[in-house]
Amino acid sequence: MTPDGSGYWMVAADGGVFSFGAPFWASTGNLKLNKPVEGIVPTLTNKGYWLVASDGGVFASATPDSGLDGRHQKLEQSRSSASSATATAT
């Protein structure tokens, strides 16, 4: 559900996002993922959402004024250091 309660999203294992009364920004339905997406979490500002894959992959989608750059991004967790993360625009 969106933070303001106006709608909700559903996400498929391939990362396809389905919006119901909520804004749509992007999905990973057109990408080849290593592991399936298992969840979707809205931003607190209601200007984006995070997709979370079973291998720890996190994909951010948001508007330009959300604090992200507005493009679909994959955040990759470093295998050697849990505290290191890099963002790669896709």
PyMOL Python script that loads the backbone (N, CA, C, O; Angstrom):
from pymol import cmd

cmd.read_pdbstr("""\
ATOM      1  N   MET A   1       0.845  -1.173   0.000  1.00  0.00           N
ATOM      2  CA  MET A   1       0.000   0.000   0.000  1.00  0.00           C
ATOM      3  C   MET A   1       0.892   1.239   0.000  1.00  0.00           C
ATOM      4  O   MET A   1       1.967   1.240   0.600  1.00  0.00           O
ATOM      5  N   THR A   2       0.440   2.280  -0.672  1.00  0.00           N
ATOM      6  CA  THR A   2       1.179   3.537  -0.661  1.00  0.00           C
ATOM      7  C   THR A   2       1.143   4.141   0.744  1.00  0.00           C
ATOM      8  O   THR A   2       0.202   3.896   1.499  1.00  0.00           O
ATOM      9  N   PRO A   3       2.163   4.931   1.099  1.00  0.00           N
ATOM     10  CA  PRO A   3       2.175   5.531   2.439  1.00  0.00           C
ATOM     11  C   PRO A   3       0.938   6.364   2.750  1.00  0.00           C
ATOM     12  O   PRO A   3       0.525   6.450   3.906  1.00  0.00           O
ATOM     13  N   ASP A   4       0.342   6.979   1.726  1.00  0.00           N
ATOM     14  CA  ASP A   4      -0.855   7.801   1.990  1.00  0.00           C
ATOM     15  C   ASP A   4      -2.156   7.008   1.874  1.00  0.00           C
ATOM     16  O   ASP A   4      -3.235   7.576   2.037  1.00  0.00           O
ATOM     17  N   GLY A   5      -2.071   5.700   1.596  1.00  0.00           N
ATOM     18  CA  GLY A   5      -3.248   4.845   1.530  1.00  0.00           C
ATOM     19  C   GLY A   5      -4.080   4.976   0.269  1.00  0.00           C
ATOM     20  O   GLY A   5      -5.190   4.448   0.209  1.00  0.00           O
ATOM     21  N   SER A   6      -3.566   5.672  -0.747  1.00  0.00           N
ATOM     22  CA  SER A   6      -4.348   5.918  -1.957  1.00  0.00           C
ATOM     23  C   SER A   6      -4.333   4.769  -2.964  1.00  0.00           C
ATOM     24  O   SER A   6      -5.142   4.765  -3.892  1.00  0.00           O
ATOM     25  N   GLY A   7      -3.450   3.813  -2.811  1.00  0.00           N
ATOM     26  CA  GLY A   7      -3.369   2.712  -3.759  1.00  0.00           C
ATOM     27  C   GLY A   7      -2.366   1.673  -3.303  1.00  0.00           C
ATOM     28  O   GLY A   7      -1.890   1.699  -2.168  1.00  0.00           O
ATOM     29  N   TYR A   8      -2.048   0.742  -4.223  1.00  0.00           N
ATOM     30  CA  TYR A   8      -1.071  -0.286  -3.884  1.00  0.00           C
ATOM     31  C   TYR A   8      -0.405  -0.811  -5.142  1.00  0.00           C
ATOM     32  O   TYR A   8      -0.867  -0.577  -6.259  1.00  0.00           O
ATOM     33  N   TRP A   9       0.699  -1.531  -4.932  1.00  0.00           N
ATOM     34  CA  TRP A   9       1.429  -2.176  -6.014  1.00  0.00           C
ATOM     35  C   TRP A   9       1.484  -3.669  -5.745  1.00  0.00           C
ATOM     36  O   TRP A   9       1.469  -4.118  -4.599  1.00  0.00           O
ATOM     37  N   MET A  10       1.549  -4.418  -6.822  1.00  0.00           N
ATOM     38  CA  MET A  10       1.847  -5.850  -6.740  1.00  0.00           C
ATOM     39  C   MET A  10       3.061  -6.066  -7.628  1.00  0.00           C
ATOM     40  O   MET A  10       3.216  -5.403  -8.654  1.00  0.00           O
ATOM     41  N   VAL A  11       3.924  -6.998  -7.231  1.00  0.00           N
ATOM     42  CA  VAL A  11       5.124  -7.282  -8.014  1.00  0.00           C
ATOM     43  C   VAL A  11       5.182  -8.775  -8.305  1.00  0.00           C
ATOM     44  O   VAL A  11       4.909  -9.600  -7.434  1.00  0.00           O
ATOM     45  N   ALA A  12       5.545  -9.113  -9.550  1.00  0.00           N
ATOM     46  CA  ALA A  12       5.694 -10.499  -9.971  1.00  0.00           C
ATOM     47  C   ALA A  12       7.140 -10.944  -9.748  1.00  0.00           C
ATOM     48  O   ALA A  12       8.018 -10.110  -9.529  1.00  0.00           O
ATOM     49  N   ALA A  13       7.385 -12.227  -9.802  1.00  0.00           N
ATOM     50  CA  ALA A  13       8.722 -12.776  -9.586  1.00  0.00           C
ATOM     51  C   ALA A  13       9.741 -12.222 -10.577  1.00  0.00           C
ATOM     52  O   ALA A  13      10.920 -12.103 -10.242  1.00  0.00           O
ATOM     53  N   ASP A  14       9.307 -11.880 -11.795  1.00  0.00           N
ATOM     54  CA  ASP A  14      10.233 -11.314 -12.786  1.00  0.00           C
ATOM     55  C   ASP A  14      10.453  -9.823 -12.585  1.00  0.00           C
ATOM     56  O   ASP A  14      11.199  -9.202 -13.343  1.00  0.00           O
ATOM     57  N   GLY A  15       9.818  -9.243 -11.581  1.00  0.00           N
ATOM     58  CA  GLY A  15       9.979  -7.825 -11.281  1.00  0.00           C
ATOM     59  C   GLY A  15       8.963  -6.926 -11.957  1.00  0.00           C
ATOM     60  O   GLY A  15       9.041  -5.704 -11.834  1.00  0.00           O
ATOM     61  N   GLY A  16       8.012  -7.509 -12.667  1.00  0.00           N
ATOM     62  CA  GLY A  16       6.941  -6.709 -13.254  1.00  0.00           C
ATOM     63  C   GLY A  16       6.115  -6.070 -12.147  1.00  0.00           C
ATOM     64  O   GLY A  16       5.710  -6.747 -11.202  1.00  0.00           O
ATOM     65  N   VAL A  17       5.864  -4.776 -12.259  1.00  0.00           N
ATOM     66  CA  VAL A  17       5.107  -4.039 -11.241  1.00  0.00           C
ATOM     67  C   VAL A  17       3.721  -3.712 -11.777  1.00  0.00           C
ATOM     68  O   VAL A  17       3.581  -3.239 -12.905  1.00  0.00           O
ATOM     69  N   PHE A  18       2.708  -3.961 -10.977  1.00  0.00           N
ATOM     70  CA  PHE A  18       1.314  -3.691 -11.332  1.00  0.00           C
ATOM     71  C   PHE A  18       0.774  -2.673 -10.335  1.00  0.00           C
ATOM     72  O   PHE A  18       0.744  -2.931  -9.132  1.00  0.00           O
ATOM     73  N   SER A  19       0.350  -1.521 -10.835  1.00  0.00           N
ATOM     74  CA  SER A  19      -0.116  -0.419  -9.989  1.00  0.00           C
ATOM     75  C   SER A  19      -1.640  -0.359  -9.975  1.00  0.00           C
ATOM     76  O   SER A  19      -2.286  -0.472 -11.016  1.00  0.00           O
ATOM     77  N   PHE A  20      -2.197  -0.182  -8.793  1.00  0.00           N
ATOM     78  CA  PHE A  20      -3.638  -0.052  -8.616  1.00  0.00           C
ATOM     79  C   PHE A  20      -3.898   1.200  -7.785  1.00  0.00           C
ATOM     80  O   PHE A  20      -3.805   1.167  -6.558  1.00  0.00           O
ATOM     81  N   GLY A  21      -4.224   2.301  -8.454  1.00  0.00           N
ATOM     82  CA  GLY A  21      -4.441   3.567  -7.766  1.00  0.00           C
ATOM     83  C   GLY A  21      -3.165   4.190  -7.234  1.00  0.00           C
ATOM     84  O   GLY A  21      -3.217   5.140  -6.452  1.00  0.00           O
ATOM     85  N   ALA A  22      -2.028   3.670  -7.647  1.00  0.00           N
ATOM     86  CA  ALA A  22      -0.722   4.160  -7.205  1.00  0.00           C
ATOM     87  C   ALA A  22       0.120   4.480  -8.431  1.00  0.00           C
ATOM     88  O   ALA A  22      -0.079   3.872  -9.483  1.00  0.00           O
ATOM     89  N   PRO A  23       1.050   5.413  -8.325  1.00  0.00           N
ATOM     90  CA  PRO A  23       1.884   5.758  -9.474  1.00  0.00           C
ATOM     91  C   PRO A  23       2.786   4.587  -9.898  1.00  0.00           C
ATOM     92  O   PRO A  23       3.212   3.782  -9.070  1.00  0.00           O
ATOM     93  N   PHE A  24       3.060   4.515 -11.191  1.00  0.00           N
ATOM     94  CA  PHE A  24       4.006   3.533 -11.727  1.00  0.00           C
ATOM     95  C   PHE A  24       5.250   4.277 -12.183  1.00  0.00           C
ATOM     96  O   PHE A  24       5.142   5.271 -12.902  1.00  0.00           O
ATOM     97  N   TRP A  25       6.445   3.811 -11.776  1.00  0.00           N
ATOM     98  CA  TRP A  25       7.687   4.438 -12.214  1.00  0.00           C
ATOM     99  C   TRP A  25       8.498   3.528 -13.116  1.00  0.00           C
ATOM    100  O   TRP A  25       8.934   3.962 -14.182  1.00  0.00           O
ATOM    101  N   ALA A  26       8.714   2.290 -12.729  1.00  0.00           N
ATOM    102  CA  ALA A  26       9.512   1.366 -13.543  1.00  0.00           C
ATOM    103  C   ALA A  26       9.367  -0.034 -12.966  1.00  0.00           C
ATOM    104  O   ALA A  26       8.840  -0.218 -11.868  1.00  0.00           O
ATOM    105  N   SER A  27       9.839  -1.012 -13.720  1.00  0.00           N
ATOM    106  CA  SER A  27       9.850  -2.384 -13.236  1.00  0.00           C
ATOM    107  C   SER A  27      11.080  -3.076 -13.808  1.00  0.00           C
ATOM    108  O   SER A  27      11.789  -2.510 -14.640  1.00  0.00           O
ATOM    109  N   THR A  28      11.328  -4.289 -13.363  1.00  0.00           N
ATOM    110  CA  THR A  28      12.432  -5.085 -13.910  1.00  0.00           C
ATOM    111  C   THR A  28      11.907  -6.198 -14.797  1.00  0.00           C
ATOM    112  O   THR A  28      12.638  -7.140 -15.106  1.00  0.00           O
ATOM    113  N   GLY A  29      10.656  -6.104 -15.210  1.00  0.00           N
ATOM    114  CA  GLY A  29      10.046  -7.139 -16.037  1.00  0.00           C
ATOM    115  C   GLY A  29      10.757  -7.367 -17.359  1.00  0.00           C
ATOM    116  O   GLY A  29      10.632  -8.439 -17.952  1.00  0.00           O
ATOM    117  N   ASN A  30      11.505  -6.372 -17.830  1.00  0.00           N
ATOM    118  CA  ASN A  30      12.214  -6.508 -19.102  1.00  0.00           C
ATOM    119  C   ASN A  30      13.682  -6.892 -18.927  1.00  0.00           C
ATOM    120  O   ASN A  30      14.418  -6.974 -19.911  1.00  0.00           O
ATOM    121  N   LEU A  31      14.116  -7.129 -17.691  1.00  0.00           N
ATOM    122  CA  LEU A  31      15.511  -7.480 -17.407  1.00  0.00           C
ATOM    123  C   LEU A  31      15.658  -8.952 -17.065  1.00  0.00           C
ATOM    124  O   LEU A  31      14.721  -9.570 -16.558  1.00  0.00           O
ATOM    125  N   LYS A  32      16.817  -9.514 -17.337  1.00  0.00           N
ATOM    126  CA  LYS A  32      17.124 -10.879 -16.897  1.00  0.00           C
ATOM    127  C   LYS A  32      17.712 -10.777 -15.497  1.00  0.00           C
ATOM    128  O   LYS A  32      18.809 -10.249 -15.314  1.00  0.00           O
ATOM    129  N   LEU A  33      16.989 -11.276 -14.523  1.00  0.00           N
ATOM    130  CA  LEU A  33      17.428 -11.208 -13.133  1.00  0.00           C
ATOM    131  C   LEU A  33      18.115 -12.504 -12.728  1.00  0.00           C
ATOM    132  O   LEU A  33      17.799 -13.573 -13.251  1.00  0.00           O
ATOM    133  N   ASN A  34      19.061 -12.404 -11.790  1.00  0.00           N
ATOM    134  CA  ASN A  34      19.730 -13.595 -11.269  1.00  0.00           C
ATOM    135  C   ASN A  34      18.785 -14.443 -10.427  1.00  0.00           C
ATOM    136  O   ASN A  34      18.813 -15.672 -10.498  1.00  0.00           O
ATOM    137  N   LYS A  35      17.959 -13.791  -9.640  1.00  0.00           N
ATOM    138  CA  LYS A  35      17.000 -14.452  -8.749  1.00  0.00           C
ATOM    139  C   LYS A  35      15.684 -13.684  -8.791  1.00  0.00           C
ATOM    140  O   LYS A  35      15.670 -12.512  -9.168  1.00  0.00           O
ATOM    141  N   PRO A  36      14.585 -14.318  -8.412  1.00  0.00           N
ATOM    142  CA  PRO A  36      13.281 -13.653  -8.472  1.00  0.00           C
ATOM    143  C   PRO A  36      13.120 -12.525  -7.459  1.00  0.00           C
ATOM    144  O   PRO A  36      13.734 -12.528  -6.392  1.00  0.00           O
ATOM    145  N   VAL A  37      12.276 -11.564  -7.822  1.00  0.00           N
ATOM    146  CA  VAL A  37      11.896 -10.479  -6.915  1.00  0.00           C
ATOM    147  C   VAL A  37      10.883 -11.045  -5.928  1.00  0.00           C
ATOM    148  O   VAL A  37       9.973 -11.780  -6.309  1.00  0.00           O
ATOM    149  N   GLU A  38      11.048 -10.698  -4.669  1.00  0.00           N
ATOM    150  CA  GLU A  38      10.165 -11.229  -3.620  1.00  0.00           C
ATOM    151  C   GLU A  38       9.348 -10.168  -2.905  1.00  0.00           C
ATOM    152  O   GLU A  38       8.446 -10.499  -2.136  1.00  0.00           O
ATOM    153  N   GLY A  39       9.652  -8.886  -3.147  1.00  0.00           N
ATOM    154  CA  GLY A  39       8.892  -7.870  -2.435  1.00  0.00           C
ATOM    155  C   GLY A  39       9.050  -6.496  -3.042  1.00  0.00           C
ATOM    156  O   GLY A  39       9.966  -6.237  -3.823  1.00  0.00           O
ATOM    157  N   ILE A  40       8.129  -5.616  -2.662  1.00  0.00           N
ATOM    158  CA  ILE A  40       8.146  -4.214  -3.081  1.00  0.00           C
ATOM    159  C   ILE A  40       7.860  -3.371  -1.848  1.00  0.00           C
ATOM    160  O   ILE A  40       6.955  -3.675  -1.070  1.00  0.00           O
ATOM    161  N   VAL A  41       8.643  -2.303  -1.675  1.00  0.00           N
ATOM    162  CA  VAL A  41       8.504  -1.431  -0.511  1.00  0.00           C
ATOM    163  C   VAL A  41       8.431   0.014  -1.007  1.00  0.00           C
ATOM    164  O   VAL A  41       9.328   0.455  -1.726  1.00  0.00           O
ATOM    165  N   PRO A  42       7.388   0.760  -0.643  1.00  0.00           N
ATOM    166  CA  PRO A  42       7.300   2.159  -1.075  1.00  0.00           C
ATOM    167  C   PRO A  42       8.254   3.046  -0.290  1.00  0.00           C
ATOM    168  O   PRO A  42       8.621   2.734   0.842  1.00  0.00           O
ATOM    169  N   THR A  43       8.653   4.158  -0.907  1.00  0.00           N
ATOM    170  CA  THR A  43       9.396   5.166  -0.159  1.00  0.00           C
ATOM    171  C   THR A  43       8.409   5.891   0.753  1.00  0.00           C
ATOM    172  O   THR A  43       7.205   5.897   0.496  1.00  0.00           O
ATOM    173  N   LEU A  44       8.916   6.491   1.800  1.00  0.00           N
ATOM    174  CA  LEU A  44       8.044   7.202   2.742  1.00  0.00           C
ATOM    175  C   LEU A  44       7.412   8.435   2.127  1.00  0.00           C
ATOM    176  O   LEU A  44       6.372   8.903   2.590  1.00  0.00           O
ATOM    177  N   THR A  45       8.044   8.968   1.075  1.00  0.00           N
ATOM    178  CA  THR A  45       7.516  10.167   0.421  1.00  0.00           C
ATOM    179  C   THR A  45       6.449   9.842  -0.618  1.00  0.00           C
ATOM    180  O   THR A  45       5.837  10.752  -1.177  1.00  0.00           O
ATOM    181  N   ASN A  46       6.218   8.564  -0.882  1.00  0.00           N
ATOM    182  CA  ASN A  46       5.260   8.116  -1.899  1.00  0.00           C
ATOM    183  C   ASN A  46       5.708   8.550  -3.302  1.00  0.00           C
ATOM    184  O   ASN A  46       4.877   8.745  -4.189  1.00  0.00           O
ATOM    185  N   LYS A  47       7.011   8.699  -3.493  1.00  0.00           N
ATOM    186  CA  LYS A  47       7.561   9.111  -4.784  1.00  0.00           C
ATOM    187  C   LYS A  47       8.463   8.036  -5.380  1.00  0.00           C
ATOM    188  O   LYS A  47       9.303   8.332  -6.230  1.00  0.00           O
ATOM    189  N   GLY A  48       8.299   6.817  -4.949  1.00  0.00           N
ATOM    190  CA  GLY A  48       9.119   5.736  -5.482  1.00  0.00           C
ATOM    191  C   GLY A  48       8.886   4.443  -4.720  1.00  0.00           C
ATOM    192  O   GLY A  48       8.093   4.387  -3.780  1.00  0.00           O
ATOM    193  N   TYR A  49       9.603   3.395  -5.152  1.00  0.00           N
ATOM    194  CA  TYR A  49       9.544   2.114  -4.461  1.00  0.00           C
ATOM    195  C   TYR A  49      10.823   1.340  -4.710  1.00  0.00           C
ATOM    196  O   TYR A  49      11.577   1.624  -5.641  1.00  0.00           O
ATOM    197  N   TRP A  50      11.047   0.359  -3.859  1.00  0.00           N
ATOM    198  CA  TRP A  50      12.196  -0.524  -3.940  1.00  0.00           C
ATOM    199  C   TRP A  50      11.690  -1.930  -4.237  1.00  0.00           C
ATOM    200  O   TRP A  50      10.730  -2.390  -3.620  1.00  0.00           O
ATOM    201  N   LEU A  51      12.330  -2.611  -5.176  1.00  0.00           N
ATOM    202  CA  LEU A  51      12.065  -4.024  -5.428  1.00  0.00           C
ATOM    203  C   LEU A  51      13.213  -4.810  -4.805  1.00  0.00           C
ATOM    204  O   LEU A  51      14.374  -4.430  -4.955  1.00  0.00           O
ATOM    205  N   VAL A  52      12.903  -5.901  -4.111  1.00  0.00           N
ATOM    206  CA  VAL A  52      13.913  -6.688  -3.423  1.00  0.00           C
ATOM    207  C   VAL A  52      13.892  -8.110  -3.967  1.00  0.00           C
ATOM    208  O   VAL A  52      12.856  -8.774  -3.956  1.00  0.00           O
ATOM    209  N   ALA A  53      15.052  -8.576  -4.446  1.00  0.00           N
ATOM    210  CA  ALA A  53      15.173  -9.926  -4.999  1.00  0.00           C
ATOM    211  C   ALA A  53      15.675 -10.900  -3.939  1.00  0.00           C
ATOM    212  O   ALA A  53      16.233 -10.486  -2.923  1.00  0.00           O
ATOM    213  N   SER A  54      15.476 -12.185  -4.176  1.00  0.00           N
ATOM    214  CA  SER A  54      15.833 -13.206  -3.188  1.00  0.00           C
ATOM    215  C   SER A  54      17.341 -13.328  -2.974  1.00  0.00           C
ATOM    216  O   SER A  54      17.766 -13.884  -1.961  1.00  0.00           O
ATOM    217  N   ASP A  55      18.162 -12.823  -3.899  1.00  0.00           N
ATOM    218  CA  ASP A  55      19.616 -12.860  -3.721  1.00  0.00           C
ATOM    219  C   ASP A  55      20.153 -11.588  -3.075  1.00  0.00           C
ATOM    220  O   ASP A  55      21.366 -11.395  -2.996  1.00  0.00           O
ATOM    221  N   GLY A  56      19.255 -10.720  -2.612  1.00  0.00           N
ATOM    222  CA  GLY A  56      19.670  -9.480  -1.975  1.00  0.00           C
ATOM    223  C   GLY A  56      19.737  -8.303  -2.922  1.00  0.00           C
ATOM    224  O   GLY A  56      20.036  -7.189  -2.492  1.00  0.00           O
ATOM    225  N   GLY A  57      19.465  -8.518  -4.212  1.00  0.00           N
ATOM    226  CA  GLY A  57      19.447  -7.418  -5.169  1.00  0.00           C
ATOM    227  C   GLY A  57      18.333  -6.450  -4.830  1.00  0.00           C
ATOM    228  O   GLY A  57      17.225  -6.867  -4.491  1.00  0.00           O
ATOM    229  N   VAL A  58      18.620  -5.155  -4.918  1.00  0.00           N
ATOM    230  CA  VAL A  58      17.639  -4.118  -4.634  1.00  0.00           C
ATOM    231  C   VAL A  58      17.571  -3.190  -5.834  1.00  0.00           C
ATOM    232  O   VAL A  58      18.600  -2.720  -6.319  1.00  0.00           O
ATOM    233  N   PHE A  59      16.365  -2.925  -6.314  1.00  0.00           N
ATOM    234  CA  PHE A  59      16.139  -2.082  -7.480  1.00  0.00           C
ATOM    235  C   PHE A  59      15.274  -0.910  -7.062  1.00  0.00           C
ATOM    236  O   PHE A  59      14.188  -1.097  -6.512  1.00  0.00           O
ATOM    237  N   ALA A  60      15.751   0.299  -7.319  1.00  0.00           N
ATOM    238  CA  ALA A  60      15.038   1.513  -6.916  1.00  0.00           C
ATOM    239  C   ALA A  60      14.414   2.184  -8.125  1.00  0.00           C
ATOM    240  O   ALA A  60      15.058   2.312  -9.166  1.00  0.00           O
ATOM    241  N   SER A  61      13.172   2.612  -7.997  1.00  0.00           N
ATOM    242  CA  SER A  61      12.479   3.366  -9.036  1.00  0.00           C
ATOM    243  C   SER A  61      11.773   4.530  -8.368  1.00  0.00           C
ATOM    244  O   SER A  61      11.082   4.355  -7.364  1.00  0.00           O
ATOM    245  N   ALA A  62      11.952   5.750  -8.942  1.00  0.00           N
ATOM    246  CA  ALA A  62      11.382   6.914  -8.278  1.00  0.00           C
ATOM    247  C   ALA A  62      11.333   8.120  -9.196  1.00  0.00           C
ATOM    248  O   ALA A  62      11.876   8.101 -10.301  1.00  0.00           O
ATOM    249  N   THR A  63      10.667   9.175  -8.721  1.00  0.00           N
ATOM    250  CA  THR A  63      10.603  10.442  -9.443  1.00  0.00           C
ATOM    251  C   THR A  63      11.904  11.221  -9.213  1.00  0.00           C
ATOM    252  O   THR A  63      12.613  10.951  -8.244  1.00  0.00           O
ATOM    253  N   PRO A  64      12.227  12.177 -10.083  1.00  0.00           N
ATOM    254  CA  PRO A  64      13.461  12.941  -9.925  1.00  0.00           C
ATOM    255  C   PRO A  64      13.586  13.690  -8.595  1.00  0.00           C
ATOM    256  O   PRO A  64      14.700  13.870  -8.103  1.00  0.00           O
ATOM    257  N   ASP A  65      12.485  14.127  -8.009  1.00  0.00           N
ATOM    258  CA  ASP A  65      12.552  14.871  -6.746  1.00  0.00           C
ATOM    259  C   ASP A  65      12.455  13.986  -5.505  1.00  0.00           C
ATOM    260  O   ASP A  65      12.220  14.483  -4.404  1.00  0.00           O
ATOM    261  N   SER A  66      12.634  12.681  -5.681  1.00  0.00           N
ATOM    262  CA  SER A  66      12.507  11.755  -4.564  1.00  0.00           C
ATOM    263  C   SER A  66      13.796  11.567  -3.782  1.00  0.00           C
ATOM    264  O   SER A  66      13.794  10.927  -2.730  1.00  0.00           O
ATOM    265  N   GLY A  67      14.898  12.117  -4.284  1.00  0.00           N
ATOM    266  CA  GLY A  67      16.189  11.860  -3.656  1.00  0.00           C
ATOM    267  C   GLY A  67      17.025  10.901  -4.485  1.00  0.00           C
ATOM    268  O   GLY A  67      18.244  10.841  -4.327  1.00  0.00           O
ATOM    269  N   LEU A  68      16.378  10.152  -5.367  1.00  0.00           N
ATOM    270  CA  LEU A  68      17.089   9.339  -6.349  1.00  0.00           C
ATOM    271  C   LEU A  68      17.147  10.137  -7.635  1.00  0.00           C
ATOM    272  O   LEU A  68      16.544  11.208  -7.714  1.00  0.00           O
ATOM    273  N   ASP A  69      17.844   9.656  -8.634  1.00  0.00           N
ATOM    274  CA  ASP A  69      17.967  10.452  -9.855  1.00  0.00           C
ATOM    275  C   ASP A  69      16.839  10.229 -10.857  1.00  0.00           C
ATOM    276  O   ASP A  69      16.896  10.768 -11.962  1.00  0.00           O
ATOM    277  N   GLY A  70      15.819   9.454 -10.506  1.00  0.00           N
ATOM    278  CA  GLY A  70      14.664   9.276 -11.374  1.00  0.00           C
ATOM    279  C   GLY A  70      14.788   8.137 -12.358  1.00  0.00           C
ATOM    280  O   GLY A  70      13.800   7.748 -12.981  1.00  0.00           O
ATOM    281  N   ARG A  71      15.985   7.593 -12.508  1.00  0.00           N
ATOM    282  CA  ARG A  71      16.184   6.448 -13.400  1.00  0.00           C
ATOM    283  C   ARG A  71      16.079   5.162 -12.600  1.00  0.00           C
ATOM    284  O   ARG A  71      16.248   5.153 -11.381  1.00  0.00           O
ATOM    285  N   HIS A  72      15.798   4.091 -13.300  1.00  0.00           N
ATOM    286  CA  HIS A  72      15.762   2.781 -12.658  1.00  0.00           C
ATOM    287  C   HIS A  72      17.188   2.419 -12.264  1.00  0.00           C
ATOM    288  O   HIS A  72      18.090   2.506 -13.097  1.00  0.00           O
ATOM    289  N   GLN A  73      17.411   2.021 -11.037  1.00  0.00           N
ATOM    290  CA  GLN A  73      18.743   1.694 -10.557  1.00  0.00           C
ATOM    291  C   GLN A  73      18.767   0.336  -9.897  1.00  0.00           C
ATOM    292  O   GLN A  73      17.792  -0.087  -9.277  1.00  0.00           O
ATOM    293  N   LYS A  74      19.899  -0.351 -10.037  1.00  0.00           N
ATOM    294  CA  LYS A  74      20.136  -1.572  -9.285  1.00  0.00           C
ATOM    295  C   LYS A  74      21.256  -1.281  -8.305  1.00  0.00           C
ATOM    296  O   LYS A  74      22.313  -0.791  -8.700  1.00  0.00           O
ATOM    297  N   LEU A  75      21.041  -1.574  -7.046  1.00  0.00           N
ATOM    298  CA  LEU A  75      22.070  -1.421  -6.033  1.00  0.00           C
ATOM    299  C   LEU A  75      22.677  -2.791  -5.797  1.00  0.00           C
ATOM    300  O   LEU A  75      21.978  -3.741  -5.444  1.00  0.00           O
ATOM    301  N   GLU A  76      23.980  -2.886  -5.995  1.00  0.00           N
ATOM    302  CA  GLU A  76      24.643  -4.176  -5.853  1.00  0.00           C
ATOM    303  C   GLU A  76      25.392  -4.238  -4.534  1.00  0.00           C
ATOM    304  O   GLU A  76      26.228  -3.381  -4.246  1.00  0.00           O
ATOM    305  N   GLN A  77      25.096  -5.237  -3.744  1.00  0.00           N
ATOM    306  CA  GLN A  77      25.773  -5.451  -2.477  1.00  0.00           C
ATOM    307  C   GLN A  77      27.094  -6.146  -2.753  1.00  0.00           C
ATOM    308  O   GLN A  77      27.126  -7.168  -3.438  1.00  0.00           O
ATOM    309  N   SER A  78      28.168  -5.610  -2.233  1.00  0.00           N
ATOM    310  CA  SER A  78      29.483  -6.208  -2.407  1.00  0.00           C
ATOM    311  C   SER A  78      29.529  -7.557  -1.705  1.00  0.00           C
ATOM    312  O   SER A  78      29.100  -7.674  -0.557  1.00  0.00           O
ATOM    313  N   ARG A  79      30.042  -8.569  -2.381  1.00  0.00           N
ATOM    314  CA  ARG A  79      30.146  -9.912  -1.792  1.00  0.00           C
ATOM    315  C   ARG A  79      31.237  -9.936  -0.723  1.00  0.00           C
ATOM    316  O   ARG A  79      31.161 -10.731   0.214  1.00  0.00           O
ATOM    317  N   SER A  80      32.255  -9.071  -0.849  1.00  0.00           N
ATOM    318  CA  SER A  80      33.369  -9.093   0.099  1.00  0.00           C
ATOM    319  C   SER A  80      33.148  -8.217   1.321  1.00  0.00           C
ATOM    320  O   SER A  80      33.780  -8.422   2.358  1.00  0.00           O
ATOM    321  N   SER A  81      32.255  -7.242   1.203  1.00  0.00           N
ATOM    322  CA  SER A  81      32.018  -6.341   2.329  1.00  0.00           C
ATOM    323  C   SER A  81      30.551  -5.963   2.397  1.00  0.00           C
ATOM    324  O   SER A  81      30.022  -5.334   1.480  1.00  0.00           O
ATOM    325  N   ALA A  82      29.899  -6.343   3.478  1.00  0.00           N
ATOM    326  CA  ALA A  82      28.463  -6.077   3.632  1.00  0.00           C
ATOM    327  C   ALA A  82      28.174  -4.586   3.750  1.00  0.00           C
ATOM    328  O   ALA A  82      27.039  -4.162   3.532  1.00  0.00           O
ATOM    329  N   SER A  83      29.177  -3.788   4.089  1.00  0.00           N
ATOM    330  CA  SER A  83      28.939  -2.357   4.266  1.00  0.00           C
ATOM    331  C   SER A  83      29.182  -1.554   2.982  1.00  0.00           C
ATOM    332  O   SER A  83      28.963  -0.343   2.963  1.00  0.00           O
ATOM    333  N   SER A  84      29.627  -2.210   1.925  1.00  0.00           N
ATOM    334  CA  SER A  84      29.929  -1.509   0.680  1.00  0.00           C
ATOM    335  C   SER A  84      28.825  -1.732  -0.335  1.00  0.00           C
ATOM    336  O   SER A  84      28.427  -2.874  -0.565  1.00  0.00           O
ATOM    337  N   ALA A  85      28.314  -0.660  -0.953  1.00  0.00           N
ATOM    338  CA  ALA A  85      27.285  -0.775  -1.981  1.00  0.00           C
ATOM    339  C   ALA A  85      27.553   0.260  -3.072  1.00  0.00           C
ATOM    340  O   ALA A  85      28.013   1.368  -2.795  1.00  0.00           O
ATOM    341  N   THR A  86      27.258  -0.121  -4.318  1.00  0.00           N
ATOM    342  CA  THR A  86      27.408   0.810  -5.432  1.00  0.00           C
ATOM    343  C   THR A  86      26.111   0.853  -6.209  1.00  0.00           C
ATOM    344  O   THR A  86      25.388  -0.142  -6.263  1.00  0.00           O
ATOM    345  N   ALA A  87      25.808   1.981  -6.806  1.00  0.00           N
ATOM    346  CA  ALA A  87      24.592   2.133  -7.607  1.00  0.00           C
ATOM    347  C   ALA A  87      24.986   2.153  -9.073  1.00  0.00           C
ATOM    348  O   ALA A  87      25.920   2.853  -9.465  1.00  0.00           O
ATOM    349  N   THR A  88      24.271   1.384  -9.877  1.00  0.00           N
ATOM    350  CA  THR A  88      24.509   1.337 -11.309  1.00  0.00           C
ATOM    351  C   THR A  88      23.199   1.594 -12.024  1.00  0.00           C
ATOM    352  O   THR A  88      22.244   0.840 -11.845  1.00  0.00           O
ATOM    353  N   ALA A  89      23.133   2.644 -12.831  1.00  0.00           N
ATOM    354  CA  ALA A  89      21.913   2.940 -13.591  1.00  0.00           C
ATOM    355  C   ALA A  89      21.748   1.911 -14.692  1.00  0.00           C
ATOM    356  O   ALA A  89      22.715   1.547 -15.361  1.00  0.00           O
ATOM    357  N   THR A  90      20.513   1.439 -14.882  1.00  0.00           N
ATOM    358  CA  THR A  90      20.227   0.478 -15.957  1.00  0.00           C
ATOM    359  C   THR A  90      19.175   1.034 -16.862  1.00  0.00           C
ATOM    360  O   THR A  90      18.789   0.382 -17.833  1.00  0.00           O
TER     361      THR A  90
END
""", "prot")
cmd.dss("prot")
cmd.show_as("cartoon", "prot")
cmd.util.cbc("prot")
cmd.orient("prot")
